[in-house]
Amino acid sequence: MTSITSSRFYRHIERGIVPVLLIAGWEAFSRSGILPAALLPAPSQVLIAWADWIFSTDGNTQTYSGHWIFDIAASAGRVFAGFGIATVMGVAIGMAIGWSRSVESLVEPTLQTLRPVPPVSWIPLAIIWFGIANKPAIFLVFMGSFFPILLSTIHGVKTCDRNLLRAGAMTGGTGSMLLRHIVFPAALPSIFSGLRIAIGSAWMLTVTAEMVAVKSGVGYVLWDAYYFLRYDVVIASMVSIGLLGFLSDYVIKAISGRVLRWQRGSTLQARER
């Protein structure tokens, strides 16, 4: 038990080595004077601004002071609204396309035509359709999240083992039963991979939308701080987005680990982490 605990402790240390080295190098470079401190704030300066943005410690971030939780809540609401809609539609349509050749022939050509269109190119239409509010951001998050989930679901359905389907059919399983009890569970590893890709895209797209079409959230703060030359707040916004994306991915990964616990004995997930 002690050896397992110590092994996990050393793994946590290993994961922290690269971030610590990057922060130390960044601090040293910022203080070297090669670039003006205003253009590349040191991590210590960013931390001070970030602390005031969160806790309103000394008011040095002025209008942003103490508003971090509200900005985070605004961005997270848009992310999870668009991501949730994309998950439901992406999984449902992906299951239908992967299972039925007629649905695939009918729907997939249109979807594959829309897929290469960059989500950010929808911004002008999103503003025209929905105005300056939450809806254009949710729409862009949906557009950025939908296709990774859709394609992963289709892949998961199409790679389902035919022997499992034959065995299910031999025991009297109907089409809907096979889809629900065999195909969907078999597709879950691919679906969760798509969800992890999509949640990263969701955070990127909501920040992009907040820079253009919304007047609140972390992306809006980032863009507004840029205009006022508050690059410490800009970097604090970037770090906040990165941490939120990491936490979102961690939650999906944890859910995946519980749902797919049957994989642990037969895949590399069996390795102790």
KEDREN-970256 format. One record per residue (C-alpha): chain; residue in three letters; x negated, y, z. Coordinates in pm, whole numbers, always signed. Layout:
! KEDREN-970256
{node 'A' 'ala' {X Y Z}}
...
END
This chain:
! KEDREN-970256
{node 'A' 'met' {+0 +0 +0}}
{node 'A' 'thr' {-283 +235 +88}}
{node 'A' 'ser' {-461 +161 -240}}
{node 'A' 'ile' {-142 +237 -438}}
{node 'A' 'thr' {-96 +566 -253}}
{node 'A' 'ser' {-456 +670 -308}}
{node 'A' 'ser' {-436 +571 -675}}
{node 'A' 'arg' {-132 +794 -724}}
{node 'A' 'phe' {-304 +1075 -534}}
{node 'A' 'tyr' {-604 +1061 -768}}
{node 'A' 'arg' {-374 +1060 -1071}}
{node 'A' 'his' {-211 +1380 -948}}
{node 'A' 'ile' {-557 +1532 -907}}
{node 'A' 'glu' {-647 +1427 -1263}}
{node 'A' 'arg' {-337 +1598 -1399}}
{node 'A' 'gly' {-437 +1922 -1228}}
{node 'A' 'ile' {-795 +1934 -1353}}
{node 'A' 'val' {-725 +2084 -1698}}
{node 'A' 'pro' {-480 +2355 -1573}}
{node 'A' 'val' {-723 +2459 -1298}}
{node 'A' 'leu' {-1014 +2481 -1543}}
{node 'A' 'leu' {-806 +2682 -1791}}
{node 'A' 'ile' {-691 +2928 -1523}}
{node 'A' 'ala' {-1047 +2966 -1386}}
{node 'A' 'gly' {-1186 +3029 -1736}}
{node 'A' 'trp' {-907 +3275 -1811}}
{node 'A' 'glu' {-973 +3464 -1487}}
{node 'A' 'ala' {-1346 +3482 -1559}}
{node 'A' 'phe' {-1293 +3597 -1918}}
{node 'A' 'ser' {-1041 +3864 -1816}}
{node 'A' 'arg' {-1279 +4005 -1557}}
{node 'A' 'ser' {-1579 +3996 -1791}}
{node 'A' 'gly' {-1469 +4317 -1964}}
{node 'A' 'ile' {-1492 +4170 -2316}}
{node 'A' 'leu' {-1126 +4271 -2363}}
{node 'A' 'pro' {-949 +4554 -2180}}
{node 'A' 'ala' {-769 +4424 -1870}}
{node 'A' 'ala' {-443 +4574 -1999}}
{node 'A' 'leu' {-454 +4355 -2311}}
{node 'A' 'leu' {-537 +4030 -2131}}
{node 'A' 'pro' {-430 +4047 -1766}}
{node 'A' 'ala' {-606 +3808 -1532}}
{node 'A' 'pro' {-406 +3522 -1379}}
{node 'A' 'ser' {-422 +3694 -1042}}
{node 'A' 'gln' {-260 +4007 -1191}}
{node 'A' 'val' {+5 +3798 -1365}}
{node 'A' 'leu' {+77 +3620 -1037}}
{node 'A' 'ile' {+132 +3953 -858}}
{node 'A' 'ala' {+375 +4069 -1128}}
{node 'A' 'trp' {+548 +3732 -1130}}
{node 'A' 'ala' {+590 +3737 -752}}
{node 'A' 'asp' {+753 +4080 -770}}
{node 'A' 'trp' {+976 +3968 -1056}}
{node 'A' 'ile' {+1092 +3677 -840}}
{node 'A' 'phe' {+1089 +3812 -484}}
{node 'A' 'ser' {+1077 +4192 -531}}
{node 'A' 'thr' {+759 +4209 -323}}
{node 'A' 'asp' {+633 +4559 -404}}
{node 'A' 'gly' {+836 +4688 -700}}
{node 'A' 'asn' {+542 +4692 -940}}
{node 'A' 'thr' {+755 +4539 -1219}}
{node 'A' 'gln' {+1011 +4820 -1177}}
{node 'A' 'thr' {+1343 +4730 -1345}}
{node 'A' 'tyr' {+1255 +4359 -1353}}
{node 'A' 'ser' {+1182 +4342 -981}}
{node 'A' 'gly' {+1381 +4069 -806}}
{node 'A' 'his' {+1577 +3973 -1119}}
{node 'A' 'trp' {+1390 +3654 -1212}}
{node 'A' 'ile' {+1659 +3414 -1087}}
{node 'A' 'phe' {+1929 +3599 -1283}}
{node 'A' 'asp' {+1717 +3596 -1600}}
{node 'A' 'ile' {+1645 +3226 -1555}}
{node 'A' 'ala' {+2012 +3148 -1493}}
{node 'A' 'ala' {+2116 +3337 -1807}}
{node 'A' 'ser' {+1865 +3152 -2025}}
{node 'A' 'ala' {+1933 +2812 -1867}}
{node 'A' 'gly' {+2307 +2852 -1919}}
{node 'A' 'arg' {+2257 +2912 -2291}}
{node 'A' 'val' {+2009 +2627 -2322}}
{node 'A' 'phe' {+2226 +2365 -2155}}
{node 'A' 'ala' {+2545 +2480 -2327}}
{node 'A' 'gly' {+2393 +2449 -2675}}
{node 'A' 'phe' {+2197 +2136 -2582}}
{node 'A' 'gly' {+2506 +1970 -2435}}
{node 'A' 'ile' {+2715 +2034 -2747}}
{node 'A' 'ala' {+2428 +1911 -2967}}
{node 'A' 'thr' {+2393 +1595 -2757}}
{node 'A' 'val' {+2759 +1501 -2782}}
{node 'A' 'met' {+2785 +1573 -3155}}
{node 'A' 'gly' {+2440 +1438 -3245}}
{node 'A' 'val' {+2494 +1105 -3069}}
{node 'A' 'ala' {+2851 +1064 -3197}}
{node 'A' 'ile' {+2771 +1147 -3559}}
{node 'A' 'gly' {+2442 +956 -3547}}
{node 'A' 'met' {+2617 +643 -3421}}
{node 'A' 'ala' {+2876 +672 -3697}}
{node 'A' 'ile' {+2615 +723 -3972}}
{node 'A' 'gly' {+2392 +444 -3845}}
{node 'A' 'trp' {+2681 +198 -3810}}
{node 'A' 'ser' {+2889 +272 -4120}}
{node 'A' 'arg' {+2747 +290 -4472}}
{node 'A' 'ser' {+3056 +473 -4594}}
{node 'A' 'val' {+3011 +746 -4331}}
{node 'A' 'glu' {+2641 +761 -4418}}
{node 'A' 'ser' {+2719 +812 -4788}}
{node 'A' 'leu' {+2983 +1073 -4709}}
{node 'A' 'val' {+2808 +1283 -4444}}
{node 'A' 'glu' {+2432 +1234 -4451}}
{node 'A' 'pro' {+2353 +1417 -4781}}
{node 'A' 'thr' {+2512 +1736 -4648}}
{node 'A' 'leu' {+2334 +1708 -4314}}
{node 'A' 'gln' {+1998 +1636 -4480}}
{node 'A' 'thr' {+2046 +1946 -4694}}
{node 'A' 'leu' {+2107 +2162 -4386}}
{node 'A' 'arg' {+1827 +2006 -4181}}
{node 'A' 'pro' {+1529 +2181 -4353}}
{node 'A' 'val' {+1687 +2524 -4301}}
{node 'A' 'pro' {+1496 +2687 -4010}}
{node 'A' 'pro' {+1727 +2757 -3714}}
{node 'A' 'val' {+1597 +3115 -3688}}
{node 'A' 'ser' {+1726 +3185 -4038}}
{node 'A' 'trp' {+2077 +3153 -3895}}
{node 'A' 'ile' {+2024 +3458 -3671}}
{node 'A' 'pro' {+2179 +3719 -3909}}
{node 'A' 'leu' {+2488 +3505 -3965}}
{node 'A' 'ala' {+2510 +3418 -3594}}
{node 'A' 'ile' {+2513 +3788 -3504}}
{node 'A' 'ile' {+2778 +3861 -3770}}
{node 'A' 'trp' {+2995 +3570 -3657}}
{node 'A' 'phe' {+2955 +3594 -3280}}
{node 'A' 'gly' {+2823 +3944 -3206}}
{node 'A' 'ile' {+2561 +4040 -2947}}
{node 'A' 'ala' {+2638 +3802 -2661}}
{node 'A' 'asn' {+2587 +3444 -2542}}
{node 'A' 'lys' {+2750 +3277 -2841}}
{node 'A' 'pro' {+2479 +3343 -3101}}
{node 'A' 'ala' {+2213 +3209 -2864}}
{node 'A' 'ile' {+2418 +2896 -2790}}
{node 'A' 'phe' {+2474 +2848 -3162}}
{node 'A' 'leu' {+2100 +2871 -3237}}
{node 'A' 'val' {+2018 +2630 -2954}}
{node 'A' 'phe' {+2273 +2389 -3099}}
{node 'A' 'met' {+2122 +2417 -3447}}
{node 'A' 'gly' {+1773 +2353 -3314}}
{node 'A' 'ser' {+1874 +2059 -3093}}
{node 'A' 'phe' {+2127 +1881 -3310}}
{node 'A' 'phe' {+1905 +1733 -3581}}
{node 'A' 'pro' {+1637 +1572 -3356}}
{node 'A' 'ile' {+1915 +1400 -3159}}
{node 'A' 'leu' {+2102 +1302 -3476}}
{node 'A' 'leu' {+1801 +1148 -3651}}
{node 'A' 'ser' {+1682 +967 -3338}}
{node 'A' 'thr' {+2028 +819 -3287}}
{node 'A' 'ile' {+2050 +704 -3649}}
{node 'A' 'his' {+1706 +544 -3619}}
{node 'A' 'gly' {+1804 +370 -3294}}
{node 'A' 'val' {+2123 +228 -3444}}
{node 'A' 'lys' {+1962 +111 -3766}}
{node 'A' 'thr' {+1676 -66 -3584}}
{node 'A' 'cys' {+1911 -266 -3362}}
{node 'A' 'asp' {+1820 -638 -3372}}
{node 'A' 'arg' {+2057 -824 -3606}}
{node 'A' 'asn' {+2022 -1138 -3395}}
{node 'A' 'leu' {+2185 -956 -3105}}
{node 'A' 'leu' {+2476 -857 -3328}}
{node 'A' 'arg' {+2514 -1213 -3454}}
{node 'A' 'ala' {+2513 -1345 -3100}}
{node 'A' 'gly' {+2775 -1088 -2997}}
{node 'A' 'ala' {+2994 -1170 -3297}}
{node 'A' 'met' {+2971 -1543 -3223}}
{node 'A' 'thr' {+3108 -1484 -2873}}
{node 'A' 'gly' {+3411 -1309 -3017}}
{node 'A' 'gly' {+3296 -948 -2998}}
{node 'A' 'thr' {+3487 -698 -3214}}
{node 'A' 'gly' {+3320 -416 -3403}}
{node 'A' 'ser' {+3393 -162 -3132}}
{node 'A' 'met' {+3268 -401 -2863}}
{node 'A' 'leu' {+2945 -466 -3051}}
{node 'A' 'leu' {+2896 -93 -3096}}
{node 'A' 'arg' {+2961 -16 -2730}}
{node 'A' 'his' {+2785 -306 -2561}}
{node 'A' 'ile' {+2500 -392 -2799}}
{node 'A' 'val' {+2424 -117 -3051}}
{node 'A' 'phe' {+2451 +183 -2819}}
{node 'A' 'pro' {+2228 +33 -2543}}
{node 'A' 'ala' {+1977 -76 -2807}}
{node 'A' 'ala' {+1970 +278 -2949}}
{node 'A' 'leu' {+1921 +448 -2611}}
{node 'A' 'pro' {+1537 +451 -2618}}
{node 'A' 'ser' {+1545 +638 -2950}}
{node 'A' 'ile' {+1825 +867 -2828}}
{node 'A' 'phe' {+1626 +967 -2521}}
{node 'A' 'ser' {+1322 +1038 -2739}}
{node 'A' 'gly' {+1541 +1270 -2946}}
{node 'A' 'leu' {+1672 +1438 -2633}}
{node 'A' 'arg' {+1320 +1512 -2513}}
{node 'A' 'ile' {+1228 +1667 -2848}}
{node 'A' 'ala' {+1554 +1861 -2859}}
{node 'A' 'ile' {+1523 +2016 -2512}}
{node 'A' 'gly' {+1189 +2172 -2610}}
{node 'A' 'ser' {+1346 +2314 -2925}}
{node 'A' 'ala' {+1639 +2439 -2716}}
{node 'A' 'trp' {+1415 +2651 -2494}}
{node 'A' 'met' {+1225 +2788 -2793}}
{node 'A' 'leu' {+1543 +2884 -2976}}
{node 'A' 'thr' {+1713 +3049 -2679}}
{node 'A' 'val' {+1407 +3268 -2621}}
{node 'A' 'thr' {+1405 +3361 -2989}}
{node 'A' 'ala' {+1775 +3447 -2977}}
{node 'A' 'glu' {+1732 +3655 -2661}}
{node 'A' 'met' {+1465 +3862 -2833}}
{node 'A' 'val' {+1707 +3956 -3110}}
{node 'A' 'ala' {+2071 +3894 -3032}}
{node 'A' 'val' {+2109 +3898 -2652}}
{node 'A' 'lys' {+2034 +4160 -2388}}
{node 'A' 'ser' {+1954 +3930 -2096}}
{node 'A' 'gly' {+1744 +3626 -2012}}
{node 'A' 'val' {+1374 +3543 -2006}}
{node 'A' 'gly' {+1329 +3605 -2379}}
{node 'A' 'tyr' {+1480 +3950 -2351}}
{node 'A' 'val' {+1249 +4034 -2059}}
{node 'A' 'leu' {+950 +3912 -2260}}
{node 'A' 'trp' {+1036 +4132 -2558}}
{node 'A' 'asp' {+1133 +4433 -2345}}
{node 'A' 'ala' {+811 +4408 -2142}}
{node 'A' 'tyr' {+612 +4403 -2467}}
{node 'A' 'tyr' {+760 +4742 -2565}}
{node 'A' 'phe' {+653 +4887 -2228}}
{node 'A' 'leu' {+303 +4734 -2255}}
{node 'A' 'arg' {+360 +4516 -1947}}
{node 'A' 'tyr' {+160 +4221 -2072}}
{node 'A' 'asp' {+142 +4074 -1723}}
{node 'A' 'val' {+522 +4038 -1732}}
{node 'A' 'val' {+501 +3905 -2088}}
{node 'A' 'ile' {+266 +3627 -1975}}
{node 'A' 'ala' {+476 +3561 -1664}}
{node 'A' 'ser' {+775 +3516 -1895}}
{node 'A' 'met' {+580 +3273 -2112}}
{node 'A' 'val' {+472 +3071 -1810}}
{node 'A' 'ser' {+829 +3068 -1678}}
{node 'A' 'ile' {+955 +2932 -2010}}
{node 'A' 'gly' {+684 +2666 -2013}}
{node 'A' 'leu' {+766 +2553 -1659}}
{node 'A' 'leu' {+1139 +2542 -1729}}
{node 'A' 'gly' {+1081 +2337 -2041}}
{node 'A' 'phe' {+855 +2102 -1844}}
{node 'A' 'leu' {+1114 +2058 -1569}}
{node 'A' 'ser' {+1392 +1998 -1823}}
{node 'A' 'asp' {+1184 +1732 -1996}}
{node 'A' 'tyr' {+1097 +1577 -1659}}
{node 'A' 'val' {+1466 +1546 -1569}}
{node 'A' 'ile' {+1547 +1376 -1901}}
{node 'A' 'lys' {+1246 +1148 -1857}}
{node 'A' 'ala' {+1358 +1056 -1503}}
{node 'A' 'ile' {+1712 +980 -1623}}
{node 'A' 'ser' {+1567 +775 -1907}}
{node 'A' 'gly' {+1356 +577 -1661}}
{node 'A' 'arg' {+1662 +486 -1457}}
{node 'A' 'val' {+1891 +409 -1750}}
{node 'A' 'leu' {+1624 +208 -1934}}
{node 'A' 'arg' {+1490 +26 -1629}}
{node 'A' 'trp' {+1539 -301 -1819}}
{node 'A' 'gln' {+1243 -197 -2039}}
{node 'A' 'arg' {+992 -181 -1757}}
{node 'A' 'gly' {+889 -544 -1765}}
{node 'A' 'ser' {+839 -564 -2142}}
{node 'A' 'thr' {+684 -232 -2244}}
{node 'A' 'leu' {+396 -3 -2150}}
{node 'A' 'gln' {+633 +165 -1904}}
{node 'A' 'ala' {+550 -127 -1677}}
{node 'A' 'arg' {+213 +35 -1611}}
{node 'A' 'glu' {+193 +198 -1271}}
{node 'A' 'arg' {+205 +575 -1299}}
END
